[in-house]
Amino acid sequence: MGRWLDYVMPETASAPPKARRRYVVNGSLAGALAVLATLLVDWEWVPEPVLLGMVAALCWLLWEFALLVKALDELQHRIHLTALALSGGVLAILTTSWAIWDVVWPLPDILLAFGFPGFMLMYYIALFFVSRRYA
């Protein structure tokens, strides 16, 4: 796998080759299904069992990510968990702030389904900054 993958999937940059290959294949497939679920969740013609199947895809993505982090060394493990904690905290603050501001000034509604992609975006940003701390 080329170095270009470090830019597309930065969480795999320091993983052992076997864990990296597994996550790239399975994580990409599960992630694509999760993004599809996010796009389809607001459409009324999509049957509910399909959307419930997408929850299974999110669980699969989480499982693959857990296996990837488990395969990392101690420092990388700490970096990824710190980035996860930071991104979760920032997302909690932003969504709570959005709800508070919505009471004061009406804001456009956001779908809860966009919470996961927002979390992943914040995770990548936090991973960049936390990784630089140990570089």
MODELLER restraints for C-alpha pairs under 7 A, 6 or more apart:
rsr = mdl.restraints
at = mdl.atoms
rsr.add(forms.Gaussian(group=physical.xy_distance, feature=features.Distance(at['CA:6:A'], at['CA:12:A']), mean=6.70, stdev=0.5))
rsr.add(forms.Gaussian(group=physical.xy_distance, feature=features.Distance(at['CA:6:A'], at['CA:13:A']), mean=5.16, stdev=0.5))
rsr.add(forms.Gaussian(group=physical.xy_distance, feature=features.Distance(at['CA:12:A'], at['CA:20:A']), mean=5.74, stdev=0.5))
rsr.add(forms.Gaussian(group=physical.xy_distance, feature=features.Distance(at['CA:15:A'], at['CA:71:A']), mean=6.72, stdev=0.5))
rsr.add(forms.Gaussian(group=physical.xy_distance, feature=features.Distance(at['CA:15:A'], at['CA:72:A']), mean=5.55, stdev=0.5))
rsr.add(forms.Gaussian(group=physical.xy_distance, feature=features.Distance(at['CA:16:A'], at['CA:71:A']), mean=6.98, stdev=0.5))
rsr.add(forms.Gaussian(group=physical.xy_distance, feature=features.Distance(at['CA:19:A'], at['CA:68:A']), mean=5.84, stdev=0.5))
rsr.add(forms.Gaussian(group=physical.xy_distance, feature=features.Distance(at['CA:19:A'], at['CA:71:A']), mean=6.58, stdev=0.5))
rsr.add(forms.Gaussian(group=physical.xy_distance, feature=features.Distance(at['CA:23:A'], at['CA:64:A']), mean=6.03, stdev=0.5))
rsr.add(forms.Gaussian(group=physical.xy_distance, feature=features.Distance(at['CA:23:A'], at['CA:68:A']), mean=6.53, stdev=0.5))
rsr.add(forms.Gaussian(group=physical.xy_distance, feature=features.Distance(at['CA:26:A'], at['CA:64:A']), mean=6.99, stdev=0.5))
rsr.add(forms.Gaussian(group=physical.xy_distance, feature=features.Distance(at['CA:27:A'], at['CA:61:A']), mean=5.56, stdev=0.5))
rsr.add(forms.Gaussian(group=physical.xy_distance, feature=features.Distance(at['CA:27:A'], at['CA:64:A']), mean=6.03, stdev=0.5))
rsr.add(forms.Gaussian(group=physical.xy_distance, feature=features.Distance(at['CA:30:A'], at['CA:57:A']), mean=5.26, stdev=0.5))
rsr.add(forms.Gaussian(group=physical.xy_distance, feature=features.Distance(at['CA:30:A'], at['CA:58:A']), mean=6.73, stdev=0.5))
rsr.add(forms.Gaussian(group=physical.xy_distance, feature=features.Distance(at['CA:30:A'], at['CA:60:A']), mean=6.28, stdev=0.5))
rsr.add(forms.Gaussian(group=physical.xy_distance, feature=features.Distance(at['CA:30:A'], at['CA:61:A']), mean=5.17, stdev=0.5))
rsr.add(forms.Gaussian(group=physical.xy_distance, feature=features.Distance(at['CA:31:A'], at['CA:61:A']), mean=6.23, stdev=0.5))
rsr.add(forms.Gaussian(group=physical.xy_distance, feature=features.Distance(at['CA:33:A'], at['CA:54:A']), mean=6.42, stdev=0.5))
rsr.add(forms.Gaussian(group=physical.xy_distance, feature=features.Distance(at['CA:33:A'], at['CA:57:A']), mean=6.10, stdev=0.5))
rsr.add(forms.Gaussian(group=physical.xy_distance, feature=features.Distance(at['CA:34:A'], at['CA:54:A']), mean=6.06, stdev=0.5))
rsr.add(forms.Gaussian(group=physical.xy_distance, feature=features.Distance(at['CA:34:A'], at['CA:57:A']), mean=5.98, stdev=0.5))
rsr.add(forms.Gaussian(group=physical.xy_distance, feature=features.Distance(at['CA:34:A'], at['CA:58:A']), mean=5.74, stdev=0.5))
rsr.add(forms.Gaussian(group=physical.xy_distance, feature=features.Distance(at['CA:37:A'], at['CA:51:A']), mean=6.43, stdev=0.5))
rsr.add(forms.Gaussian(group=physical.xy_distance, feature=features.Distance(at['CA:37:A'], at['CA:54:A']), mean=5.65, stdev=0.5))
rsr.add(forms.Gaussian(group=physical.xy_distance, feature=features.Distance(at['CA:38:A'], at['CA:113:A']), mean=5.52, stdev=0.5))
rsr.add(forms.Gaussian(group=physical.xy_distance, feature=features.Distance(at['CA:38:A'], at['CA:114:A']), mean=6.54, stdev=0.5))
rsr.add(forms.Gaussian(group=physical.xy_distance, feature=features.Distance(at['CA:40:A'], at['CA:46:A']), mean=6.95, stdev=0.5))
rsr.add(forms.Gaussian(group=physical.xy_distance, feature=features.Distance(at['CA:41:A'], at['CA:51:A']), mean=6.98, stdev=0.5))
rsr.add(forms.Gaussian(group=physical.xy_distance, feature=features.Distance(at['CA:69:A'], at['CA:77:A']), mean=5.95, stdev=0.5))
rsr.add(forms.Gaussian(group=physical.xy_distance, feature=features.Distance(at['CA:79:A'], at['CA:130:A']), mean=6.26, stdev=0.5))
rsr.add(forms.Gaussian(group=physical.xy_distance, feature=features.Distance(at['CA:79:A'], at['CA:131:A']), mean=6.45, stdev=0.5))
rsr.add(forms.Gaussian(group=physical.xy_distance, feature=features.Distance(at['CA:80:A'], at['CA:127:A']), mean=6.62, stdev=0.5))
rsr.add(forms.Gaussian(group=physical.xy_distance, feature=features.Distance(at['CA:83:A'], at['CA:123:A']), mean=5.78, stdev=0.5))
rsr.add(forms.Gaussian(group=physical.xy_distance, feature=features.Distance(at['CA:83:A'], at['CA:126:A']), mean=4.96, stdev=0.5))
rsr.add(forms.Gaussian(group=physical.xy_distance, feature=features.Distance(at['CA:83:A'], at['CA:127:A']), mean=5.03, stdev=0.5))
rsr.add(forms.Gaussian(group=physical.xy_distance, feature=features.Distance(at['CA:83:A'], at['CA:130:A']), mean=6.51, stdev=0.5))
rsr.add(forms.Gaussian(group=physical.xy_distance, feature=features.Distance(at['CA:84:A'], at['CA:123:A']), mean=5.83, stdev=0.5))
rsr.add(forms.Gaussian(group=physical.xy_distance, feature=features.Distance(at['CA:86:A'], at['CA:126:A']), mean=6.56, stdev=0.5))
rsr.add(forms.Gaussian(group=physical.xy_distance, feature=features.Distance(at['CA:87:A'], at['CA:119:A']), mean=6.18, stdev=0.5))
rsr.add(forms.Gaussian(group=physical.xy_distance, feature=features.Distance(at['CA:87:A'], at['CA:122:A']), mean=5.04, stdev=0.5))
rsr.add(forms.Gaussian(group=physical.xy_distance, feature=features.Distance(at['CA:87:A'], at['CA:123:A']), mean=4.99, stdev=0.5))
rsr.add(forms.Gaussian(group=physical.xy_distance, feature=features.Distance(at['CA:87:A'], at['CA:126:A']), mean=6.34, stdev=0.5))
rsr.add(forms.Gaussian(group=physical.xy_distance, feature=features.Distance(at['CA:88:A'], at['CA:119:A']), mean=6.64, stdev=0.5))
rsr.add(forms.Gaussian(group=physical.xy_distance, feature=features.Distance(at['CA:91:A'], at['CA:119:A']), mean=6.32, stdev=0.5))
